[in-house]
Amino acid sequence: MTPSPPIPGVHTPPTSSSRTATGLLAYLLAGLYFGVVLVKSEAASWYRIQEMFRFESFHMFGLIGSAVLTGMVTTALLRRSGAKSRDGQTITVTPKEKGWRRYVLGGVTFGVGWGLAGVCPGPVFTLLGAGVWPMLVVLAFALLGTYLYGAFKERLPH
Amino acid sequence: MTELLDFLRSPWPWYVGGPLIGLTVPLLLWLGNKSFGISSNLRHACAILLPERAKPSFFRYDWKKERWNLMFAGGLLLGGFVAGVLLANPEPTRLSAAGAASVQELGVTVRPGLVPTELTDLSNPGVWLLLAVSGLLVGFGTRYGGGCTSGHAITGLSTLQGPSLMATVSFFAGGILSANFLLPLFMAVIR
């Protein structure tokens, strides 16, 4: 049997699977880095989240503020330098959808959940890695919440 | 050697941790033009887990293109193990005096660890209620609002996006409300 001619965009060259694997490994390492930072900076600490929402310490505000400032400056520099991503793409930032209802209503809903168990999605995974198994309950119900949004999306104001 | 180990086990001040968090935004852009956001993984997990017939259209897309983010979440687990088990801080979170007093008032003792034992005791039905309600609101709210702390507060604000500012202000409004008024009610059930 003669091999079928390559169709652009359909048949990927054989070298790409190994390239994808090393590419994915880089994201695993990036996640490991971020997980370590979440624990060491105590952003994954229930105590710190409580302190933040009661305005009893500067720690979390300094943490988030300096994170945003660093992200802002370094992302602007990266884009202005005209550098391409590792895989040769032009670096772009996807704009968030317009509107306000979903951001206010969804944002408040998430905030209420965050203030209770003191975890946002990143720390849920990080705490599981740290052996805090009851976070499985949070994760399971977070998946249910995500499903419910998907099921009732059309009926909600956006 | 013990000094080095003590150093590695210690938590970091905000001015070390904050910039390292912020660097994740350009890191993911450089790695593959990816937009940093963790809660999308909950959607991907639903897309993977739900049977095809029972899938709302919101979950019908090619999640394989988003494998990078699932790998990132896998990395978070590893990072939690490295920093929270291998190099765990033997001391409790160093709260401010006011923070420590409020937490004690809630009926929580400040001990080493990231989450108090009072809130991880699954033999207490009140703990199930707290964790379930919290998870449900986090999952529903992040998808409704189109992102969580990483996607809106860090990435969105770093790239000067108005919707992310609205979302971040709303996260705090919700959190202030629940930590100050709802959590005490849950803790009354748990105690």
Interface residues (C-beta under 8 A of the other chain):
Chain A: G23 L24 L25 A26 Y27 L28 L29 A30 G31 L32 Y33 F34 G35 V36 V37 L38 V39 K40 S41 E42 A43 A44 S45 W46 Y47 R48 I49 Q50 E51 M52 F53 R54 E56 S57 F58 H59 M60 G62 L63 I64 G65 S66 A67 V68 L69 T70 G71 M72 T74 T75 L77 L78 A83 S85 R86 D87 Q89 T90 I91 T92 V93 T94 P95 K96 E97 K98 G99 W100 R102 Y103 V104 L105 G106 G107 V108 T109 F110 G111 V112 G113 W114 G115 L116 A117 G118 V119 C120 P121 G122 V124 F125 T126 L127 L128 G129 A130 G131 V132 W133 P134 M135 V137 V138 L139 A140 F141 A142 L143 L144 G145 T146 Y147 L148 Y149 G150 A151 K153 L156
Chain B: P11 W12 W14 Y15 V16 G17 G18 P19 L20 I21 G22 L23 T24 V25 P26 L27 L28 L29 W30 L31 G32 N33 K34 S35 I38 S39 N41 L42 R43 A45 C46 L49 L50 P56 F58 F59 R67 W68 N69 M71 F72 A73 G74 G75 L76 L77 L78 G79 G80 F81 V82 A83 G84 V85 A88 P92 T93 L95 S96 A98 G99 S102 V103 L106 V110 G113 L114 V115 P116 L119 T120 L122 V127 W128 L130 L131 A132 V133 S134 G135 L136 L137 V138 G139 F140 G141 T142 R143 Y144 G145 G146 G147 C148 T149 S150 H152 A153 I154 T155 G156 L157 S158 T159 L160 Q161 G162 P163 S164 M166 A167 T168 V169 S170 F171 F172 A173 G174 G175 I176 L177 S178 A179 N180 L182 L183 F186
